[in-house]
Amino acid sequence: MKARDETLKHYLNSSVFKLDLISMIPTDFIYIYSGPTPIWRLNKLAKIHSFWQLFDLLDNSFSSPSVIRVTRTLSYMVYIIHCNSCVYYLLSAWQAFGNAYIRCFYFTAAVATSTGNNPAPTNVIEYVYMTCSWMMGVFVFALLLGQIRDIVSNANRTREEYRRQMDMALSECKRLGLSKELTNRVRDWFIYTWEQQKTLDEKKLIDKLPLKLQTDLALSVHYNTLSKVQLFQGDVGKEMYIVNQGVLQVVGGDNNEKVFAELVQGSVFGEISLLAIGGNNRRTASIRAKGYATLFVLAKEDLNDVIKYYPQAQVLLKRKAAQMLKNDKNTKTVAKESRDLQETCRISGLGTPRMLRVVAERKRHLPSYPWSTINDEELSDDSAFEGCSEEEDADEDIEINAETSMRRTEFDDENDNEHKSSG
């Protein structure tokens, strides 16, 4: 992400900004009135998220993240020991003997878990008690340890699988000697997929469910997105390409430099070709993602397999698609007629209005001029002659004067012939 404005906007809208803001509150000034009381610095713990962010960033940046993960585990252990030491240091301020139950609880826990230097029994009762405690501790400790291991293993199994596949892909990129830019694109794709889906193959999980349950689950999760699709509003919620997340651009022109429109969540494209309306419908534009995007895809074969059981829905879909295709053609026709009309008006407005005005003025002095049928009122409207330059007016005056002179000569010759014939 190189756009500073977008990065700043995303940061201000995130929860990280709120935590950073809390950690920056200057609570140290309270020391002026209360003295050095460490409790007023607890707000600094809100910045602890940067500890995990640092290791996540290092993990995603290095091609061999094993060293980073070991370092992270050791850092966790050192930090936990530090926190435990702080708590014990706080408790050490309490100098009293303490509660007898707490001391007995500590002794029993130490015996059951076989940790620490336990005191040796001195009589039969103590031997029996410690033997039972050890036997109970072996089973309980083994049971708890196994359950904790399973919980931790199941919680991280999907993430570890994701990490393993990403490490394999990055190692393969390194073996093939791919460029750093391409390798970063592969890493970014894995990170984006995990952040959005928390799995690399959600279809594998859904396929294990019954068909009816798959349909209900898909509609429940994606209903808000599918309901925005214009072609299928009120009908079957299926389409060829539906934008689930991200922004796509409809581009065209030379080198796809011109952006016609942007497709957001719920937008759809490719529906006409999917339903085979209007014959061979070739695509008139290309679609490219503006960043990362997630799409729902419906193949033509899958649509045919489902829609054959719903003939009425098939008729409605094709009717609606045909109407959309017709509207698209009408829009293109209107746009073409508008462009043709503008071109015609531009060509017809080069010099003709000025010429007609001059002819109209000359006509008044020639009663038997062949163009006397022209309406004077139609030609006297000066608003039609606006926009003509002085150079065009001068050229047209020369042409009209020459043509009028020729007309007058012909007119005089005709009058002379009539006088001669009458004489």
N, C-alpha and C positions, 0 to 999 in steps of 0.2 A: 504494500500500500504506500504510494508515493504522494497522494493528494493530501496536503496538509489540512485543508478545510474539512475533508471527509474524515480524516483521522481525529481531528479535534472534536467534531460533532459526535462521532462514535464514542469517544472517551467521556465527553460530558454527559452522555445519556446512559452510561454504564454504571453498574454498582461499584466498580473499582474507584471511580471518581468520588463517590460518596464516602467510601472508606478512607481514601487519601485525605479528604477534607476533614474527617473526624480526627485523624491522626495528627493533623497540622494545627489543631486548636491549641493555643498557647496556655495550657493549664499550669505551666510552671510559675506564672505570675501569682498563683494562689499561695505560693510559698511565702510571699511577703507578709501575709496575714496569719497563715497557719504554721509556718515553719517548714523545714524539709520533711514532708510527708510523701513517701513514694507512691501512695495509692492514687495520687492525682496524676500520675504518669501512665495510668492503665490505658488511656486512649491511644497510646503509641502501639498497643497490640493490634490495632486495626490495620496496621501496615504489614502484618505478618504474611498477607497473601503474596507480597513481592518475593518472599522466600521460595514459594513453590513456583511462581512465575519464572524466576531466574533459572531454576533447574529444568523446567519445561522448555524454555528457550534454548538452553545449552543442549538439551537432549535432541531437539529438532534441528539443531544447527550442525552438529558433528556427524560425520559419516560413520563413526564407530562409537555409539552411545553407551557401550558397556561400562567404560570407565566413569562416565558421568553418573550412571545409575548406582554404581558402587559408592561413589563419593556422596551421592544424595542420601543413601541409606546410612552411611557413617555420620553424616551431618544430622540426620534425624535423631540418631542414637545420642550423639553428644548434646543436642538441644534438649532432649527429654531428660537426660541426666542433669543438665544445668537447671531445668525447671524443678526437678525433684530436689535438688540441693537447695534451691531458694526456699522451697516449702519447708524443708527440714530446718533450715537456718531460722526461719520465722518461728517454727515451733520450739526451737531451742531456747527462745526467750521465756518460755513457761518453765519455771524452776520448781514447780510443785511436784509431788510424788506421782500424781495422776490417778486415774480411776483403775481399780483392781480388775474390772471386767476387760478393759482395753489391754492390760498387760497379759491377762489370760488368753484373750483372743489372739494376740500376737504369738504367744507360745504355741497354741494349738495350730495356727496356720503354718508356723515354721516346721513343726513336726509332721504335719500332713503333706507338705510339699517337699520335705527332706532338704530344706535349704537352711543355711546358717549352722552355727555350732550349737547343737541342742545339748542341754545338760543331761548327764547320764543318770538313769534311774537308780534309786538307792534302796527301794523296798519292793515287795511283791506287787503291791497295788500300783505303784508307778510303772513296773515292768508290764503288767497287764494293760494299763491305760495306754502307754506309748506303743505297744504292739498293735493294739486295735486301731490307734490313730494312724500308724504307718500303713496297715493293710487298707484302711479306708482311703487314705491319701493316695495310694498307688492307683486304685480304680478311678477315684474321682478325678485325680490329676490327669490320668491318661484319657478319660472321657472328655474332660474340658479341653485338653490340648488338641484332641482330634477334632472336636467341634469347631474350635477356633481356627484350626488349620483349614477345615473345609469352608468355613465362612470367608476367610481371607482369600482362599484359592478361587472360590466361585465368584467373589466380588471382582477379582482381577483377571479372571480367565479370558473374558472377551477383550479386555484392553491388552493383555499380553499377546493374544492372537493377533490383534491389530498391530502391535509393536513388532511382532515377529515378521509379519508380511511386509511391513514398511522397511524393516532392516534388510530383508531379502531383496526387495526391489531396489533399494539404494545401493546395496552391494553389487547387484547386477549392473546398475548404471555405471558404477565405478569400474567394474571389470570390462565393460564395453567401451570405456573411455569417452563417455558422453560429456557434453559441455556442462559447465556449472549451472547455466541458466536452465537447461532442460532438466537437470537433476533437481533443482529447486522447484520446478513446476511439478515434478512427480511427488516430492515431499509435501508441497502445498496441497496437492489433491488428496493425499492420505489424511492430512490434518483436517481439511475442510469436511471430508466425508465422515470422519469420526465425530467432529463437533456437531454435525447436523443429524446424523443417524445413530451414532454410538454403535455402529456395526458396519461391516463392509459388505454384507450380503443379507439384507433383511428379507429378501424373497425366500431364501433357504429356510428361514424360521417360519414364515407364513405358510409355506407349502405343506407343512405337517398338520395344519388344521383342516377340518372339513370345509367343503366348498361354500356351504351356507354361512359358516362362521367366518370364512375369509371375506365374503361379501359384506357381512355386517361390520366386520372390523375395518375394512377399507372405507366404507361409507362413514363410519363413526369418526375415523381419524382425518379423512380428507374431504368431508362433506363441504366445509366452508370454501375450499378451493374449487371443487367441482361445481358448486352452485353458481359460481361466477361465470361459467362458460356460456357464452351467448347462444351457441347453436343448440345446446341441450337443456336450456332452462325449462323446467317443467316436464322434461322427457328423460330418457335414459342418460345417466351420468357417465358417458364414455366418450373418448375422443382420441385423436391420433397423438397430438402433442399438446400438453397442458402445462403451463408454467406453475410450478409449485413454490419455488423460491428463486430469488434473484431477478435480474433485469436482462431482457434480450432486445436486440436492435434489428429492425428490418432495414437492410441496406441494399444499395444498388448503384448503378452508374459505373464510371471508370474506377477500377480497383476497389469497388465497394466503399467509396469515400462518402457517398451521400446517404444520410440516415433519414428514412421515410417516417418511421414510427418506433416507439418503444413498447415492448410487451412486458407487463408486470404480472404479479400473482393472479391466476385465474384466466389469463389470456390464452388464446388457442390459435393454432395455425396448422395447415395441412388437412383440414376437414373435407374440402371439396374433392381432393384427389383420393382420399380414403373412401368416400362414398361413390366414386366413379360417376359424378354428375358432369355433364357437358362434354363427355368424350375424354380425349387425352389432354388433361389440364397440366401443362408445364408450369413450373414455378417461375414467377416473374421477378422474384427478389430472393436474396439470401438472408439467413438468420445467423446472427453471431451473438455470443454471450458477452455481456458487459460485466466482466468479473466471473465469479462462479455462479452456477445456476443448477437447480434441480428440476427435472421435467418428468411428467408422467407420459408414458408412451403406450399407445395402443396400435398393434399391428393389424393389417387388413385381414389376415387369416383369423386372428382372434375375434375380430368384430363379426366376421361371417359365421364363425362357429357359434357365437352367442345369439346373433340377431335372427338366425333361421328359426329359432323357437318363438320369436315375437314378430310375426309378419306385420301386424298393425304398427308396431314401433318402427319397422323398416320403412313403411310407406311414409310415416310422419317425418322421419329423418331425411329421406330423399326429397320430400316436398320442401322441407325447410332449407335444405342445402341448395335446391334449385332456385328458391326465392333469393337466397343470399347471392348466388351466382348471377341471377338476373339483375339484382340491385347493383352489383359490382360492374356489370356491363353497362347499365344505364349511367352510372357515375362516370365511367370512362368516355361514353358517347357524349355526355353533356360537356365534359372537360374538353374533348376534341372540337366540338362545335363552338365552344367559347373561344378556343385558340384560333380557329379558322375565322371567326367573326372579327376578332381583334386584328388578325393579319389583313383581312379585307378592308377594314376601316383604316388601317394604317396606310395601305397602298392607295386607296381612293382619296385620301386626304393630302396627297403630295402637292397637287396644283390645280385640280379640276375646279374647285369652288371659285377661285379667283378668275379663271377663264370664263366661267359662266356669268359672273358678275359683269365683266367687261363686255361680253356679248349682249347681255341684257341692256346695258347702257347704250350700246351702238344701235340696238334694235329700235329704240325709240325714234331715231332719226331716219329709219328706213321703213316706211309703211308697208311696202310690198316685199320686205325681206322674207326669204323662205322660212325663217324660224319664227315668224310672228305668232305662231300658236303657243309659244312658251308663256306660261303664266308669270306676269311681272311680280306678283306678290310672293310666289315661291322663290324667286331669284333675288329678291331684295332683302332677304334675311342676312344681316351681317354676322350673326352669331355662328353661321356655318363656315365663315372664312377666317376665323381666328386661328392663330398658330402658324400662318404662312410667313416666311421670311421675306425681307425686302429684295434679296437677290432673286428669289423665285418670282416675286411680283414683277420685277423688271423684265425677266426673261419671258414671262407669259404675256406682258404688254406688247413686247416686240412681235411675238408670234401672232397675237390677235390683231395688231395693227396691220401686219402684212396680209393676213387672211382677209381682213375687212377691206383692204385696198383692192385685193383681187376681186372680191365680191362686188365692190362698187364699179370696177372696170367692166365686169361682165354685165352688170345692171345697165350701165351707160351704153354698152354696145347693143344690148337688146332694145333699148329705147330708140337708138339711131336706126336700127333695122326696121322697127315699127314705123318710124316717121318716113323712111324711104318707101316702104311698101304702101303706106297710105297716100304718099305723094304720087 
